[in-house]
């Protein structure tokens, strides 16, 4: 590990020198690339340098244990007791920092929420999940942009697709993909019986043109009149766009914008994200029969979480975590849930690497 860290520090210094090179300074794209790589290494280098400082201090403290003066030996023992746990913690942080990074972690995300089993209640729950992620994004100072909606009769959503723009968005939300289950008494339930409904969440990294190449001869594009809300212009002018990628069968519809060009651009963005995710899953399946690990599979058929309103209980089934405080969770305070799943994945990767 220490050899790898020394190599990373050397690369960090090399990148720092390049940022002062006149030839590099004349190339804005090169500056951006170098700056991005240097920024990614900065955290590891800072940890490594702190580790070395603590390591030297601990060696000095242990040297005091051999001193003839009892007070100096006592000082050495105190310092050893303080520094040893700190050094152990830094070593663990470095191991985590050196784990292979998902290249999509820093990307923005496209989130698709679809109502599942449960009729009108499932549509209402889909709307609740959208608000939960919207409030979470606001707490992170991320930008939220709705790409497409399909309203349910109940006032909820049959489907809603939206984009979250913010640093590290995919790294925070990628484990939210899967089936979310809700247990509560619907407002229309006169007998007070608890109903169980579901909604499916898919979290896709936003991709650029260079990330995936689309043969547009394979894509059928249909323009039609929007059926959603938005005023006379949206409904009377053909602005809605449907893209069908015939080889994969993926269909994307965007109709919330008044402009056909904007709907087309949004549909293309979602199509790229879906195709990119399909390729990721295919590649992971080829690399490992287990598709990374259970927690990281993002399998849309996997029930990942249950929201039990009568008992004020939220359970993440992947890590056997149960917490309480439904109002705050539905208001976007989901860091505890996200952190638990992320930490479990880190532990799995560390175990696999050891």
C-alpha positions in Angstrom: 0.0 0.0 0.0 2.8 2.4 0.9 4.5 1.9 -2.5 1.2 2.7 -4.2 0.8 5.8 -2.1 4.3 7.0 -2.9 3.5 6.6 -6.6 0.3 8.7 -6.2 2.2 11.4 -4.4 4.7 11.5 -7.2 2.0 11.8 -9.8 0.3 14.6 -7.7 3.6 16.6 -7.7 4.0 16.0 -11.5 0.5 17.4 -12.1 1.2 20.4 -9.9 4.2 21.2 -12.0 2.3 20.8 -15.2 -0.2 23.4 -14.1 2.7 25.9 -14.1 3.8 24.9 -17.6 3.2 27.7 -20.2 2.3 25.1 -22.9 -0.3 23.6 -20.6 -1.7 27.0 -19.6 -2.4 27.7 -23.2 -4.6 24.7 -23.6 -7.8 25.1 -21.5 -9.0 21.6 -22.1 -5.7 20.2 -20.9 -5.8 22.4 -17.8 -9.3 21.1 -17.0 -8.2 17.5 -17.4 -5.1 17.9 -15.2 -7.0 19.9 -12.6 -9.6 17.2 -12.4 -7.0 14.4 -12.0 -5.1 16.5 -9.4 -8.2 17.2 -7.4 -9.1 13.5 -7.3 -5.6 12.7 -5.9 -5.6 15.6 -3.4 -7.6 13.7 -0.8 -5.3 10.7 -0.9 -2.1 12.7 -0.8 -3.3 14.8 2.1 -4.2 11.6 4.1 -0.8 10.0 3.2 1.1 13.0 4.3 -0.8 13.2 7.6 -0.2 9.5 8.0 3.6 9.9 7.6 3.6 12.8 10.1 1.7 10.7 12.7 3.9 7.7 11.9 7.1 9.7 12.7 5.6 11.2 15.8 4.6 7.7 17.0 8.2 6.4 16.4 9.5 9.3 18.5 7.1 8.6 21.3 8.1 5.0 21.4 11.7 6.0 21.5 11.0 7.9 24.7 9.9 4.6 26.3 13.6 3.7 26.5 14.6 7.0 28.2 16.2 6.9 31.6 13.9 9.6 32.9 10.5 8.3 34.2 8.7 11.6 33.2 9.9 11.2 29.7 8.8 7.5 29.6 5.4 8.6 30.9 5.2 11.3 28.2 6.1 8.6 25.6 3.3 6.3 26.9 0.8 9.1 26.7 1.8 10.0 23.2 1.7 6.4 22.1 -1.8 5.9 23.5 -3.0 9.0 21.6 -1.2 8.5 18.3 -1.6 4.7 17.8 -5.4 4.8 17.3 -5.1 7.9 15.1 -2.6 6.1 12.9 -4.8 3.0 12.7 -7.8 5.2 11.7 -5.7 7.0 9.0 -4.6 3.6 7.6 -8.2 2.5 7.3 -9.1 5.8 5.6 -6.2 5.3 3.1 -7.4 1.7 2.3 -10.8 3.0 1.5 -9.4 5.9 -0.5 -7.4 3.5 -2.6 -10.4 1.3 -3.5 -11.2 1.3 -7.2 -13.5 4.2 -8.0 -16.6 4.0 -10.1 -15.9 6.3 -13.1 -19.5 7.5 -12.9 -19.3 8.6 -9.3 -18.8 12.3 -10.0 -21.5 12.4 -12.6 -25.0 14.1 -12.4 -27.8 11.6 -12.2 -31.1 10.9 -14.0 -33.7 9.4 -11.6 -36.7 7.5 -12.9 -39.5 6.7 -10.4 -42.4 4.4 -11.5 -45.5 3.4 -9.5 -45.7 -0.3 -9.0 -48.2 -2.6 -7.2 -50.9 -0.9 -5.2 -53.0 1.2 -7.6 -53.6 4.9 -6.7 -51.6 4.5 -3.5 -48.5 3.4 -5.5 -48.8 6.6 -7.5 -49.0 8.7 -4.4 -46.0 6.9 -3.0 -44.1 7.6 -6.2 -44.8 11.3 -5.7 -43.7 11.1 -2.0 -40.4 9.5 -3.2 -39.9 12.3 -5.7 -40.4 14.9 -3.0 -38.0 13.0 -0.7 -35.2 13.1 -3.3 -36.0 16.7 -4.2 -35.7 17.8 -0.6 -32.4 15.7 -0.3 -31.0 17.5 -3.4 -31.9 20.9 -2.0 -30.0 20.1 1.2 -27.0 19.3 -1.0 -27.5 22.5 -3.0 -28.0 20.4 -6.1 -30.2 21.6 -9.0 -33.4 19.6 -9.7 -34.9 19.5 -13.2 -37.9 17.5 -14.1 -37.6 15.9 -17.5 -40.9 14.0 -17.9 -44.0 13.2 -15.9 -47.0 10.9 -16.3 -49.7 11.8 -13.8 -51.8 9.3 -12.1 -55.5 9.8 -11.5 -54.9 9.9 -7.7 -52.8 13.0 -8.0 -49.5 11.1 -7.8 -47.3 9.8 -10.6 -47.4 6.8 -12.8 -43.9 7.8 -13.7 -41.6 10.8 -13.2 -38.1 11.3 -14.6 -35.8 14.1 -13.3 -32.2 15.2 -13.3 -30.1 16.1 -10.3 -27.1 18.2 -11.0 -24.4 18.3 -8.3 -20.9 17.1 -7.5 -20.8 13.4 -6.6 -24.6 13.0 -7.2 -24.2 9.5 -8.6 -21.9 8.4 -5.8 -24.5 9.4 -3.2 -27.6 8.0 -4.9 -26.5 5.0 -6.9 -27.6 2.6 -4.2 -31.2 3.9 -4.3 -32.0 1.8 -7.3 -34.5 -0.9 -6.6 -38.0 -1.5 -5.3 -39.2 0.7 -2.5 -42.2 -0.6 -0.5 -44.6 1.4 1.6 -47.1 0.2 4.3 -49.7 2.7 5.4 -53.4 3.4 5.6 -54.6 5.2 2.4 -56.8 8.2 2.9 -59.6 6.4 1.0 -59.5 3.4 3.4 -62.5 3.6 5.6 -61.7 0.5 7.7 -58.3 1.7 8.7 -56.5 -1.2 7.0 -52.9 -1.0 6.2 -52.1 -1.4 2.5 -48.8 -2.4 0.9 -47.7 -0.6 -2.3 -44.5 -0.3 -4.2 -42.6 2.1 -6.5 -39.5 1.4 -8.5 -36.5 3.7 -8.5 -33.7 3.7 -11.2 -30.7 6.0 -10.7 -28.7 6.5 -13.9 -25.5 8.4 -14.4 -25.8 11.2 -16.9 -23.5 10.6 -19.9 -21.8 12.7 -22.5 -21.5 12.0 -26.2 -18.0 10.6 -25.7 -19.2 8.1 -23.1 -21.5 6.2 -25.4 -21.9 6.2 -29.2 -25.4 5.9 -30.5 -26.2 4.9 -34.1 -29.1 7.2 -34.8 -30.2 4.9 -37.7 -31.3 2.5 -34.9 -33.5 5.2 -33.2 -37.1 5.9 -34.3 -38.2 9.4 -33.4 -41.9 10.3 -33.1 -43.3 13.7 -32.6 -46.8 14.0 -31.2 -49.1 16.2 -29.2 -48.5 16.3 -25.4 -51.2 14.8 -23.3 -50.0 16.4 -20.1 -50.7 19.7 -18.4 -49.0 22.8 -19.5 -51.5 25.1 -21.2 -52.9 25.3 -24.7 -49.5 25.5 -26.5 -48.3 22.2 -25.0 -51.4 20.4 -26.0 -52.1 22.0 -29.4 -48.6 22.1 -30.9 -46.7 18.8 -31.6 -43.8 19.2 -29.1 -43.7 15.8 -27.4 -40.8 13.5 -28.4 -40.7 9.7 -28.2 -37.4 8.0 -29.0 -37.4 4.2 -29.5 -34.0 2.5 -29.6 -34.9 -0.5 -31.7 -32.0 -2.9 -30.9 -32.6 -2.6 -27.1 -36.3 -1.8 -27.1 -35.7 1.2 -24.9 -38.4 3.8 -25.2 -38.0 7.4 -23.9 -40.8 10.0 -23.8 -40.3 13.7 -23.0 -43.3 16.1 -23.2 -43.1 18.5 -20.3 -41.4 21.3 -22.3 -43.2 23.7 -24.7 -40.3 23.4 -27.1 -39.8 20.3 -29.3 -36.1 21.0 -29.4 -35.9 21.0 -25.6 -37.9 17.8 -25.3 -35.7 16.2 -28.0 -32.5 17.2 -26.1 -33.9 15.8 -22.8 -35.1 12.6 -24.5 -31.6 12.1 -26.0 -30.0 12.6 -22.5 -32.2 10.0 -20.9 -31.7 7.5 -23.8 -27.9 7.9 -23.4 -28.2 7.3 -19.7 -30.3 4.2 -20.2 -28.0 2.7 -22.8 -24.9 3.5 -20.7 -26.4 1.8 -17.7 -27.3 -1.2 -19.9 -23.7 -1.5 -21.0 -22.5 -1.1 -17.5 -24.6 -4.0 -16.3 -23.5 -6.1 -19.2 -19.9 -5.4 -18.5 -20.3 -6.1 -14.8 -22.1 -9.4 -15.5 -19.2 -10.5 -17.7 -16.6 -9.5 -15.2 -18.3 -11.2 -12.2 -21.1 -13.7 -11.9 -22.2 -11.9 -8.8 -22.3 -8.5 -10.6 -20.1 -6.7 -8.1 -22.0 -7.4 -4.8 -25.6 -7.6 -3.8 -25.7 -4.2 -2.3 -24.2 -2.6 -5.4 -26.2 -4.5 -8.0 -28.9 -1.8 -8.4 -31.3 -4.6 -9.5 -34.7 -3.0 -10.1 -36.5 -6.1 -9.0 -34.7 -6.2 -5.6 -36.8 -4.9 -2.7 -34.4 -2.6 -1.0 -36.4 -0.6 1.6 -39.7 -0.6 3.4 -41.4 2.5 4.7 -43.9 1.5 7.5 -45.9 4.6 8.4 -48.1 3.1 11.2 -45.0 2.0 13.1 -42.8 5.0 12.1 -40.2 2.5 10.8 -37.9 2.6 7.8 -35.9 -0.6 7.1 -33.2 -1.1 4.6 -33.2 -4.8 3.9 -29.7 -4.9 2.3 -27.9 -4.0 5.5 -30.6 -4.9 8.1 -30.8 -1.3 9.3 -34.0 0.0 10.9 -34.5 3.7 11.8 -37.4 5.8 13.0 -38.5 9.3 12.2 -40.7 8.9 9.0 -41.4 12.7 8.7 -37.8 13.7 8.5 -36.8 10.9 6.2 -39.6 11.8 3.8 -38.4 15.4 4.0 -35.1 14.3 2.6 -33.0 13.4 5.6 -31.8 10.1 4.1 -28.0 10.4 4.8 -28.1 7.8 7.5 -29.6 5.3 5.1 -27.3 6.2 2.3 -24.2 6.1 4.5 -25.1 2.7 6.0 -25.3 1.1 2.5 -22.2 2.9 1.3 -20.2 1.7 4.3 -21.4 -1.8 3.9 -20.2 -1.8 0.2 -16.8 -0.4 1.3 -16.5 -3.2 3.8 -17.2 -5.8 1.1 -14.7 -4.2 -1.3 -12.0 -4.1 1.5 -12.6 -7.7 2.3 -12.3 -8.7 -1.3 -9.1 -6.7 -1.7 -7.4 -8.2 1.4 
